[in-house]
Amino acid sequence: MTVLTRRTLNRTLLERQFLLERADVGAAEVVGRLVAVQGQECNAPYVGLRARVSGFERDELAGLLHDRAVVRGATLRGTQHLQLAADFGLMRPLLATLFARIGRTGFGTAIEGIEPDEFVAAVRESMTGRVLTRPELGRLLAERFPGRDAKALGWMAHFLVGLLHPPPSGMWGSWWSRGAVPCVLAEEWAPEAAREEASAGELVLRYLAGHGPATVADVQTWSGLTRLKPVVDALRPKLRTYRDEDGRELFDLADAPLANPDAPAPVRLLPNFDNLVLAHRDRTRVITDEHRRVVMPGYSQVLPTFLVDGFVAGTWEVSKTALTFRPFERLAPADAEALHAEAERLLAFVTDEDAPPRTIVHA
């Protein structure tokens, strides 16, 4: 069995993620390749798409959200993502058990004694024909189920019913604040976002197209699903297998090419929670374990990163006055120059016309 080096895996992942060369296609096609773009912070998908799409402008993603071609809702790992409406429909049924478990862990006492079907029916009745924030929905449910905590009821609704967050949710906004999030029934906002059943095998194939070659554990880490080995085993006739340098079995689409391990990889600035650093259990194809602990310093925290020669080489942050880099090690002069130039382009992208200019700081 062919053994793939870490550098081959690195360049192949970068190529499939449009990070070796920006794609000359629309943002919707790139979102589809990635399957889901982490959208916990509203500005992050814009920065991530800018790193991958040639000539990308903020209005393009905003237009896709308004047109309902791309939707924002909770899917992979129980967190907020942007994805094509049909892909939300693919994922949400598969993740129902995960969402139910998360809900029971955090807010299960809120519906103790209530039949789950009765609660779901009450949520749908309360939401039908409406756009409500989660607190508004919680208060309506508290009227239906007196004596229960409204906030907890709102969160349980979020976990048990397929809800989407329409604009202004997902619009470009402040880096430092978030407002109340509107919610709407998925089937009312975008009918293709609602499915009763979906295939885990289809999801695995979609993942490999944008993130392979990968192990079963990688797919499970990315998705939040468990017990995928039988699913992958059933797909073996359609897949090609490899080994990594540690002997782990890797799966890939049979016709998916591998990238040249010596291909040049340009400097790229990625947002917090970017797909590149979260899509595998073994993340050493893009970041060392030592550096991963810096990028992910706490629970549910993944800092913005920058790539040098295809690997995470430091973190960055933007404030009202500056874009600050924190490299892990001293950069070669050519790399520092390329990083500075890319930072200037990013600042032009993120800074509104009436905002004061920001400086670039190398900490």
N, C-alpha and C positions, 0 to 999 in steps of 0.2 A: 504494500500500500504506500502511495506517495506521501512523503513527509513534507509539510509546508512550514517554512521558516516563519518566525515572527514578523520579519520584514515583508515577506510575501503576503501574509495576512493583513498587515498594516496597509500596504499599498492597494490591495484588493478592496478592503473596506473603504478607504478614501475614494477610490474610483467609483464604487457603487453609491457612495454618498455625495458624489459630485464635488469632492473636495480636492481632487487632483487638478481638475479643470472645471470651471463654472459651466453649468449647462446652458445651452442656448435654446431653452424651452420655457414654457410657462410654469409659474409657481405651482399650479395644480398638479402638473405631472410629477414634479419633484416631491410634493406632499404624498402623492400616491406611491412613489418608489419607497419613501421612508415609512409608509403605512400609517404612521402617527407621529406628529411633531409635538414634543413636550411644550405645553402651553400654560403651566402653572402661573408664570409671570407673563402678562399680556404682551410685553415688548419682545420677549425672547424669540418667538417664532419669526418675527421680522428680521432680527439679526441673524438667525440661523439660515433663513432663506437667502439673505443678502450674501452670505458666505458661499452659497451653492448655485445661485441663479445669475446668469449674466444680465446686467442692466436692471436688476430687480428694484422696484420702487414700492414704498409702503402702501400706496393706493391699490396696488395689484392684489395684495392679500386682503385688504379691507373690502375690495369689490367682491372677491370670492366669498367672504363671510356674509356680506349683504345679499348676494345672489343665492346663498344657501348651497353652493357647490362644495364649500368647505365649512365644517361645523366645529364647534367647540363643546366638548363634554368630557365626562370622566370615563376612561377606559383602562388602558394599560396600567397595571400595578395600582389601580384605584385612583389614579391622579388625572388631572386635566390635560387633555391633548387636543390638538387640531388635526382633523383628518377629512378625507373625502366623505360625503354623507353616506355613501354605500359602505365604506369601511367601518364607520361607526356601527352600522347595522350588522356587519360581520362580527365585530368584536364583542359588542355588549351582551348578546345571549351567551357567548362562551364564558364571559367573566361574571355571570350572574351569581355563581356560588362564591366567588371571591368577594364580590360586593356584599352579599348577605353576611359573610363571615366578618368583614370589616365592620358592618353596621351593628351586628350583635355584640362584637367586642367593645365598641365605644358607646353604643346607645341602645343596647338590647332591652334594658329595663323600661324604656319609653313605650314599647308596644307589648310588654309582658301581659299575657291574658287576652290579647287581641289576635284573632285569626289572621295570618299573613295575607290571605286573599282578600279579607275584608279591609285591611289597611291599604293594600294596593288599590283596591276599587275606590276607596275614599280619596286617595291621592289623585287618581285619574279624574274623578268627578270634580274635585276642587280645582284641578288644573285645566280642564277642558275649555278651550276657547279663550284662555287667559295667558298672560305673561306675568309671572309673579316672582319676587325675590324669595330666597329661601326663608327669611324671617316671616314674610307675609304668608307663605304657604304653611309654615309651622303654626301661626296663629289661627288660621282656618281649621287646621287639623285639631288643634286644641279645643276648638268649639265643638268639633265632632266627637272628640274623646276627652271629656272634661277630667280635670285633675292630673293631666299629663303635662310634661315639660314641653313647651312649644318649640324651643330650640332643638331639642332632641328629636321631636317628631319631624321637623324640617329636614334634619340630617338623615333620618331613616328613610324618608321619601327619596332623598338624593341617592341612597344606596340601593333601594329596592325597585325603583322605577327609572326607565330610560328617559333622562331629561337632558336637554341641550341648553346652552347659554347663548342666546342670540345677541347681536349688536344692541347696545354699545359694548357688551362683553367681547373681548378679543380685539378691540380697536387699539391702535397705537395711543399711548397715553404717558402719564408720568412714570418715571423710573422709581418713584418713591412712595406712591400711594395707589390704593385700589378702592373702588366704590362697591356698592351692593351689586350682586350678580343676579341678573334676570334669569329665569328658568321657564322653559316651555316643554310640552310633551314632544318627544322626538318625532313621532309619527305626524304631528300637526305641523311642525316646522319644516321637515324634509321627509316625506314618506319613505324614501329609499333608505333612511337611517333607522328604520324599524324592521326587524326580522324576528320571527319566533324561534327559528333554529338556524344554526350556522355550523360550518365544518371546521374543526380544529386543524385538519389537514390542509385546508385552503389557507388558513392563517400561517401555518408553518412555511408553506411554499412562498407566500408573500414576504415573510420575514427573511428567508434565505436570499431572495432576489435583491434585497437592499442591505443585508447585514452578513451574509454568508461569506465563506464557509463557517459553520458554527456547530457547537455541541448541543445535545439535548438540554443540558443545564443552561446554556446560553439562551435558548429560546424561552425556557421557563423563567429565567431572571428578567428578561425583557418584557414578557407578557404578564407575569403574575400567575400564570396557569401552572398546574402541577400534573404529574403522571402523564407526561407527553411521550415517554419512550415508546409505548405501543403505537401511538399515532405516527411517530417517525419511522418505526419499524415497518409499518404498513406502507409507507411511502418509498421504501428502499428501492423498488424497481425503477422509480422515477428519479433517483438521486445518484450522485457521485460521492464517494467517500474518500477521506484522507486521514492522516494523523498529524497532530501538531508536534512540536519538539518535545513535549512532555508525554507523548504517547496517547493522548486523548483522541477519540474518534470524532472526526468532523464531517458534517453533511453539507452538500451543496446541490444546487440545481444542475442537472446533467449537462446542460448546454451553456452554463455560466462560465465565462472566461476568467482566468486568474490574471492579475496585473503583474507587470514587470517589477520585480523587487527593487530595481535600480532606477525606477521612474522618479524624476524630480517631484518634490512635494512643496508647493509654495506656502508661505506663511498664511495662516488663516486665523481669524478671531471668531470664537464661538461663544454663544450665550450660555447663561447658567442652565443646567439641566439638559444640555444638548444630547441628542440621540447618540452621537459618536462615543461618548464616555459612559453611557448607561445601557447600551444594547447587548452586553455580554456579561456573563458571570466572571470569566477571566478577561480582565480589561487590559492586560499587559500588551496587547497588540497596538494600543494607543497611549498607554500611560503606565508608568512603573507603580508597583505597590506603594513605595515610599511617597511618591508624588500624589497618588490617589488619596492618601490620608490628608494631604493639604487641601486638595480640591473638594473633598467631601468631609469637612471638619466636624459635622454634627448631623443629627437626625434630620432627614429631609432637606439637606442643604448641599447644593452642587454649584460651585462658583463658576463664573465665566472663565474660559481658558483660551490660550493661544497655542497654535501648533508651529513648530519649527522642525523641518525635515520629517513632517508627518506625525510627530509625537507631541504630546502635551508638554510644553516647556515652561509654563508659568500661568499665572492668573492675571486678570485685569478687572477693573471696575470703573464705572463712569459716575461722576457726581455732577453737580450743577456748574462746577468750575474746571474740572479736569478729567482726563482719561489717564488712569494710573496703571502701569504694568508692574508686576512682581515676578520676575523670572526666577526659576529655581536655581539657575546657575548663570554665571556671566556669559553673555551671548557673544558670539563672534561678530566683528564689526559689520560684515555683510548682512548677517541675520538681524542685527539691531537696526540697521538702516531699512531693511525690508519691512520689519515690524513697524517702524515709525511711519513709513509711507502708507502701510495698510491702515494704521490708526487714523491718519489724516483723512483717508477715504471714509472710514467708519464714522468719524465725527461729522463729516459732511452729511452722512446718511441720517444720523440720529438727532442732529441739531436743527431745530425749527428756525425759520428765517428771522423771527423776532427775538431769538434767544441770544444771550451774550456768548462770545466765543469761549471755547474751552482750550486749556493747554494740555500737552502730553507730558506725562511725568514717568520716568523710569525709576522706580523705588529701589 
